[in-house]
């Protein structure tokens, strides 16, 4: 059926491939995993906050 086609497939992710990608990412950046997590958290929080801040700055200018 069509709805079964849209569901996830039954095969799991290749753990060796994911480990190789993560190791390569660490080699390229030279950062530890904790540092990369902190950077991602900062980006995740700062993008919406900057959008809200820009909105309120423009809102105050117009009124």
Biopython code that builds the backbone (N, CA, C, O; Angstrom):
import numpy as np
from Bio.PDB.StructureBuilder import StructureBuilder

atoms = [
    (1, "UNK", "N", (0.824, -1.184, 0.000)),
    (1, "UNK", "CA", (0.000, 0.000, 0.000)),
    (1, "UNK", "C", (0.868, 1.248, 0.000)),
    (1, "UNK", "O", (2.059, 1.190, 0.308)),
    (2, "UNK", "N", (0.272, 2.353, -0.341)),
    (2, "UNK", "CA", (1.007, 3.604, -0.453)),
    (2, "UNK", "C", (1.474, 4.100, 0.905)),
    (2, "UNK", "O", (2.591, 4.604, 1.026)),
    (3, "UNK", "N", (0.633, 3.966, 1.938)),
    (3, "UNK", "CA", (1.033, 4.484, 3.242)),
    (3, "UNK", "C", (2.225, 3.723, 3.817)),
    (3, "UNK", "O", (3.002, 4.292, 4.583)),
    (4, "UNK", "N", (2.384, 2.454, 3.465)),
    (4, "UNK", "CA", (3.552, 1.700, 3.912)),
    (4, "UNK", "C", (4.817, 2.181, 3.212)),
    (4, "UNK", "O", (5.905, 2.108, 3.785)),
    (5, "UNK", "N", (4.692, 2.663, 2.006)),
    (5, "UNK", "CA", (5.838, 3.170, 1.256)),
    (5, "UNK", "C", (6.363, 4.454, 1.881)),
    (5, "UNK", "O", (7.565, 4.716, 1.841)),
    (6, "UNK", "N", (5.475, 5.255, 2.457)),
    (6, "UNK", "CA", (5.883, 6.531, 3.028)),
    (6, "UNK", "C", (6.530, 6.394, 4.398)),
    (6, "UNK", "O", (7.176, 7.332, 4.866)),
    (7, "UNK", "N", (6.372, 5.250, 5.049)),
    (7, "UNK", "CA", (6.982, 5.041, 6.349)),
    (7, "UNK", "C", (8.474, 4.778, 6.191)),
    (7, "UNK", "O", (8.961, 4.515, 5.091)),
    (8, "UNK", "N", (9.191, 4.854, 7.312)),
    (8, "UNK", "CA", (10.625, 4.602, 7.277)),
    (8, "UNK", "C", (10.902, 3.172, 6.850)),
    (8, "UNK", "O", (10.099, 2.266, 7.072)),
    (9, "UNK", "N", (12.054, 2.998, 6.235)),
    (9, "UNK", "CA", (12.414, 1.642, 5.841)),
    (9, "UNK", "C", (12.914, 0.880, 7.055)),
    (9, "UNK", "O", (13.227, 1.482, 8.083)),
    (10, "UNK", "N", (12.990, -0.420, 6.947)),
    (10, "UNK", "CA", (13.303, -1.260, 8.096)),
    (10, "UNK", "C", (14.795, -1.383, 8.360)),
    (10, "UNK", "O", (15.183, -1.873, 9.421)),
    (11, "UNK", "N", (15.642, -0.957, 7.437)),
    (11, "UNK", "CA", (17.081, -1.093, 7.632)),
    (11, "UNK", "C", (17.593, -0.012, 8.568)),
    (11, "UNK", "O", (17.197, 1.151, 8.490)),
    (12, "UNK", "N", (18.486, -0.434, 9.455)),
    (12, "UNK", "CA", (19.051, 0.536, 10.389)),
    (12, "UNK", "C", (20.232, 1.257, 9.739)),
    (12, "UNK", "O", (20.717, 0.870, 8.676)),
    (13, "UNK", "N", (20.672, 2.307, 10.407)),
    (13, "UNK", "CA", (21.776, 3.090, 9.879)),
    (13, "UNK", "C", (23.079, 2.304, 10.041)),
    (13, "UNK", "O", (23.231, 1.523, 10.980)),
    (14, "UNK", "N", (23.993, 2.514, 9.137)),
    (14, "UNK", "CA", (25.281, 1.827, 9.182)),
    (14, "UNK", "C", (26.155, 2.503, 10.236)),
    (14, "UNK", "O", (26.587, 3.641, 10.055)),
    (15, "UNK", "N", (26.408, 1.806, 11.323)),
    (15, "UNK", "CA", (27.147, 2.402, 12.442)),
    (15, "UNK", "C", (28.599, 2.706, 12.069)),
    (15, "UNK", "O", (29.163, 3.691, 12.544)),
    (16, "UNK", "N", (29.201, 1.879, 11.233)),
    (16, "UNK", "CA", (30.582, 2.136, 10.814)),
    (16, "UNK", "C", (30.678, 3.394, 9.968)),
    (16, "UNK", "O", (31.644, 4.146, 10.093)),
    (17, "UNK", "N", (29.700, 3.636, 9.113)),
    (17, "UNK", "CA", (29.692, 4.830, 8.283)),
    (17, "UNK", "C", (29.525, 6.085, 9.135)),
    (17, "UNK", "O", (30.213, 7.083, 8.920)),
    (18, "UNK", "N", (28.613, 6.033, 10.098)),
    (18, "UNK", "CA", (28.400, 7.188, 10.973)),
    (18, "UNK", "C", (29.657, 7.479, 11.782)),
    (18, "UNK", "O", (30.040, 8.640, 11.923)),
    (19, "UNK", "N", (30.307, 6.444, 12.317)),
    (19, "UNK", "CA", (31.542, 6.656, 13.071)),
    (19, "UNK", "C", (32.629, 7.248, 12.190)),
    (19, "UNK", "O", (33.387, 8.107, 12.641)),
    (20, "UNK", "N", (32.721, 6.801, 10.935)),
    (20, "UNK", "CA", (33.721, 7.347, 10.024)),
    (20, "UNK", "C", (33.435, 8.814, 9.718)),
    (20, "UNK", "O", (34.360, 9.623, 9.648)),
    (21, "UNK", "N", (32.175, 9.159, 9.538)),
    (21, "UNK", "CA", (31.811, 10.552, 9.267)),
    (21, "UNK", "C", (32.129, 11.434, 10.471)),
    (21, "UNK", "O", (32.666, 12.531, 10.316)),
    (22, "UNK", "N", (31.798, 10.955, 11.667)),
    (22, "UNK", "CA", (32.069, 11.729, 12.881)),
    (22, "UNK", "C", (33.574, 11.891, 13.082)),
    (22, "UNK", "O", (34.036, 12.981, 13.417)),
    (23, "UNK", "N", (34.338, 10.827, 12.883)),
    (23, "UNK", "CA", (35.797, 10.929, 13.013)),
    (23, "UNK", "C", (36.383, 11.902, 12.000)),
    (23, "UNK", "O", (37.277, 12.681, 12.331)),
    (24, "UNK", "N", (35.890, 11.864, 10.778)),
    (24, "UNK", "CA", (36.381, 12.779, 9.743)),
    (24, "UNK", "C", (36.023, 14.220, 10.093)),
    (24, "UNK", "O", (36.824, 15.128, 9.870)),
    (25, "UNK", "N", (34.833, 14.437, 10.638)),
    (25, "UNK", "CA", (34.419, 15.768, 11.047)),
    (25, "UNK", "C", (35.312, 16.296, 12.165)),
    (25, "UNK", "O", (35.692, 17.467, 12.155)),
    (26, "UNK", "N", (35.647, 15.445, 13.122)),
    (26, "UNK", "CA", (36.539, 15.849, 14.203)),
    (26, "UNK", "C", (37.940, 16.134, 13.670)),
    (26, "UNK", "O", (38.600, 17.062, 14.136)),
    (27, "UNK", "N", (38.397, 15.348, 12.702)),
    (27, "UNK", "CA", (39.722, 15.578, 12.119)),
    (27, "UNK", "C", (39.778, 16.901, 11.362)),
    (27, "UNK", "O", (40.771, 17.623, 11.444)),
    (28, "UNK", "N", (38.720, 17.217, 10.628)),
    (28, "UNK", "CA", (38.697, 18.444, 9.833)),
    (28, "UNK", "C", (38.632, 19.672, 10.725)),
    (28, "UNK", "O", (39.373, 20.632, 10.517)),
    (29, "UNK", "N", (37.751, 19.649, 11.717)),
    (29, "UNK", "CA", (37.565, 20.827, 12.558)),
    (29, "UNK", "C", (38.601, 20.927, 13.659)),
    (29, "UNK", "O", (38.960, 22.035, 14.058)),
    (30, "UNK", "N", (39.087, 19.818, 14.157)),
    (30, "UNK", "CA", (40.038, 19.831, 15.251)),
    (30, "UNK", "C", (39.400, 20.160, 16.587)),
    (30, "UNK", "O", (40.110, 20.443, 17.552)),
    (31, "UNK", "N", (38.077, 20.131, 16.665)),
    (31, "UNK", "CA", (37.363, 20.460, 17.892)),
    (31, "UNK", "C", (36.898, 19.188, 18.591)),
    (31, "UNK", "O", (36.696, 18.151, 17.960)),
    (32, "UNK", "N", (36.736, 19.290, 19.889)),
    (32, "UNK", "CA", (36.201, 18.150, 20.632)),
    (32, "UNK", "C", (34.685, 18.097, 20.460)),
    (32, "UNK", "O", (34.070, 19.039, 19.961)),
    (33, "UNK", "N", (34.108, 17.002, 20.874)),
    (33, "UNK", "CA", (32.662, 16.852, 20.716)),
    (33, "UNK", "C", (31.907, 17.836, 21.599)),
    (33, "UNK", "O", (30.862, 18.349, 21.196)),
    (34, "UNK", "N", (32.420, 18.109, 22.802)),
    (34, "UNK", "CA", (31.767, 19.070, 23.686)),
    (34, "UNK", "C", (31.782, 20.470, 23.076)),
    (34, "UNK", "O", (30.789, 21.192, 23.157)),
    (35, "UNK", "N", (32.892, 20.851, 22.471)),
    (35, "UNK", "CA", (32.985, 22.164, 21.826)),
    (35, "UNK", "C", (32.003, 22.276, 20.672)),
    (35, "UNK", "O", (31.362, 23.313, 20.503)),
    (36, "UNK", "N", (31.878, 21.228, 19.881)),
    (36, "UNK", "CA", (30.957, 21.264, 18.752)),
    (36, "UNK", "C", (29.510, 21.340, 19.230)),
    (36, "UNK", "O", (28.692, 22.021, 18.611)),
    (37, "UNK", "N", (29.185, 20.655, 20.315)),
    (37, "UNK", "CA", (27.829, 20.718, 20.866)),
    (37, "UNK", "C", (27.527, 22.114, 21.361)),
    (37, "UNK", "O", (26.434, 22.631, 21.129)),
    (38, "UNK", "N", (28.484, 22.737, 22.044)),
    (38, "UNK", "CA", (28.287, 24.101, 22.546)),
    (38, "UNK", "C", (28.086, 25.073, 21.398)),
    (38, "UNK", "O", (27.221, 25.945, 21.476)),
    (39, "UNK", "N", (28.864, 24.941, 20.340)),
    (39, "UNK", "CA", (28.708, 25.813, 19.171)),
    (39, "UNK", "C", (27.332, 25.638, 18.546)),
    (39, "UNK", "O", (26.686, 26.625, 18.194)),
    (40, "UNK", "N", (26.873, 24.397, 18.402)),
    (40, "UNK", "CA", (25.555, 24.150, 17.823)),
    (40, "UNK", "C", (24.437, 24.703, 18.702)),
    (40, "UNK", "O", (23.445, 25.220, 18.188)),
    (41, "UNK", "N", (24.588, 24.599, 20.025)),
    (41, "UNK", "CA", (23.579, 25.151, 20.936)),
    (41, "UNK", "C", (23.532, 26.665, 20.811)),
    (41, "UNK", "O", (22.452, 27.254, 20.763)),
    (42, "UNK", "N", (24.705, 27.299, 20.759)),
    (42, "UNK", "CA", (24.752, 28.759, 20.611)),
    (42, "UNK", "C", (24.093, 29.187, 19.305)),
    (42, "UNK", "O", (23.318, 30.143, 19.293)),
    (43, "UNK", "N", (24.386, 28.501, 18.214)),
    (43, "UNK", "CA", (23.758, 28.838, 16.930)),
    (43, "UNK", "C", (22.253, 28.619, 16.969)),
    (43, "UNK", "O", (21.485, 29.436, 16.462)),
    (44, "UNK", "N", (21.839, 27.517, 17.569)),
    (44, "UNK", "CA", (20.411, 27.207, 17.632)),
    (44, "UNK", "C", (19.646, 28.257, 18.425)),
    (44, "UNK", "O", (18.506, 28.577, 18.090)),
    (45, "UNK", "N", (20.253, 28.789, 19.458)),
    (45, "UNK", "CA", (19.583, 29.795, 20.278)),
    (45, "UNK", "C", (19.710, 31.187, 19.680)),
    (45, "UNK", "O", (18.767, 31.975, 19.751)),
    (46, "UNK", "N", (20.857, 31.502, 19.092)),
    (46, "UNK", "CA", (21.100, 32.871, 18.642)),
    (46, "UNK", "C", (20.311, 33.245, 17.384)),
    (46, "UNK", "O", (19.945, 34.409, 17.221)),
    (47, "UNK", "N", (20.048, 32.311, 16.514)),
    (47, "UNK", "CA", (19.329, 32.649, 15.280)),
    (47, "UNK", "C", (17.891, 33.109, 15.571)),
    (47, "UNK", "O", (17.496, 34.163, 15.072)),
    (48, "UNK", "N", (17.099, 32.378, 16.346)),
    (48, "UNK", "CA", (15.752, 32.893, 16.644)),
    (48, "UNK", "C", (15.775, 34.168, 17.493)),
    (48, "UNK", "O", (14.952, 35.061, 17.297)),
    (49, "UNK", "N", (16.717, 34.249, 18.432)),
    (49, "UNK", "CA", (16.792, 35.454, 19.257)),
    (49, "UNK", "C", (17.151, 36.685, 18.435)),
    (49, "UNK", "O", (16.606, 37.764, 18.666)),
    (50, "UNK", "N", (18.056, 36.535, 17.485)),
    (50, "UNK", "CA", (18.403, 37.678, 16.641)),
    (50, "UNK", "C", (17.231, 38.077, 15.754)),
    (50, "UNK", "O", (17.032, 39.263, 15.490)),
    (51, "UNK", "N", (16.457, 37.108, 15.292)),
    (51, "UNK", "CA", (15.273, 37.417, 14.491)),
    (51, "UNK", "C", (14.256, 38.206, 15.315)),
    (51, "UNK", "O", (13.690, 39.187, 14.834)),
    (52, "UNK", "N", (14.030, 37.783, 16.537)),
    (52, "UNK", "CA", (13.093, 38.492, 17.426)),
    (52, "UNK", "C", (13.617, 39.880, 17.741)),
    (52, "UNK", "O", (12.850, 40.843, 17.744)),
    (53, "UNK", "N", (14.910, 39.999, 18.005)),
    (53, "UNK", "CA", (15.507, 41.296, 18.310)),
    (53, "UNK", "C", (15.378, 42.259, 17.132)),
    (53, "UNK", "O", (15.026, 43.423, 17.323)),
    (54, "UNK", "N", (15.652, 41.796, 15.941)),
    (54, "UNK", "CA", (15.517, 42.646, 14.745)),
    (54, "UNK", "C", (14.065, 43.059, 14.551)),
    (54, "UNK", "O", (13.789, 44.197, 14.171)),
    (55, "UNK", "N", (13.146, 42.152, 14.806)),
    (55, "UNK", "CA", (11.729, 42.488, 14.674)),
    (55, "UNK", "C", (11.347, 43.612, 15.630)),
    (55, "UNK", "O", (10.699, 44.578, 15.229)),
    (56, "UNK", "N", (11.750, 43.487, 16.900)),
    (56, "UNK", "CA", (11.383, 44.511, 17.876)),
    (56, "UNK", "C", (12.078, 45.838, 17.605)),
    (56, "UNK", "O", (11.495, 46.893, 17.857)),
    (57, "UNK", "N", (13.294, 45.816, 17.104)),
    (57, "UNK", "CA", (13.976, 47.064, 16.751)),
    (57, "UNK", "C", (13.231, 47.756, 15.620)),
    (57, "UNK", "O", (13.028, 48.970, 15.667)),
    (58, "UNK", "N", (12.828, 47.017, 14.621)),
    (58, "UNK", "CA", (12.084, 47.607, 13.507)),
    (58, "UNK", "C", (10.683, 48.027, 13.937)),
    (58, "UNK", "O", (10.158, 49.016, 13.426)),
    (59, "UNK", "N", (10.073, 47.305, 14.856)),
    (59, "UNK", "CA", (8.743, 47.644, 15.341)),
    (59, "UNK", "C", (8.764, 48.975, 16.093)),
    (59, "UNK", "O", (7.851, 49.788, 15.943)),
    (60, "UNK", "N", (9.801, 49.199, 16.900)),
    (60, "UNK", "CA", (9.917, 50.459, 17.646)),
    (60, "UNK", "C", (10.167, 51.637, 16.703)),
    (60, "UNK", "O", (9.690, 52.742, 16.962)),
    (61, "UNK", "N", (10.895, 51.421, 15.631)),
    (61, "UNK", "CA", (11.165, 52.495, 14.674)),
    (61, "UNK", "C", (9.908, 52.918, 13.934)),
    (61, "UNK", "O", (9.749, 54.093, 13.602)),
    (62, "UNK", "N", (9.015, 51.976, 13.673)),
    (62, "UNK", "CA", (7.802, 52.272, 12.902)),
    (62, "UNK", "C", (6.712, 52.887, 13.750)),
    (62, "UNK", "O", (5.800, 53.503, 13.200)),
    (63, "UNK", "N", (6.762, 52.749, 15.078)),
    (63, "UNK", "CA", (5.692, 53.281, 15.929)),
    (63, "UNK", "C", (6.220, 54.203, 16.984)),
    (63, "UNK", "O", (5.448, 54.735, 17.782)),
]
sb = StructureBuilder()
sb.init_structure("model")
sb.init_model(0)
sb.init_chain("A")
sb.init_seg("    ")
for serial, (resi, resn, name, xyz) in enumerate(atoms, 1):
    if name == "N":
        sb.init_residue(resn, " ", resi, " ")
    sb.init_atom(name, np.array(xyz, "f"), 0.0, 1.0, " ", f" {name:<3s}", serial, name[0])
structure = sb.get_structure()
